[in-house]
């Protein structure tokens, strides 16, 4: 495994963790909203939107590192 492949794999796992945490936080914001704190829930969802926006760049970076790693193994 090349360093580039290792880095891509690491970033992929970190991305999976981010997605799992986002899903958990979204569930908590739904729970908060159901208990009457819509403002707080909306604030949380706003922050989650930033994570979603960054996801495109994270996935692109992982893909590029994966390709670079596979080219380095040739």
Buried (B, 14 or more C-beta within 10 A) or exposed (E): EBEBBEBBBEBBEEBEEBBEEBEEBBEEBEEBBEEEBEEEBEEBBEEBEEBEEEBEEBEEBBEEBBEBBEEEEE
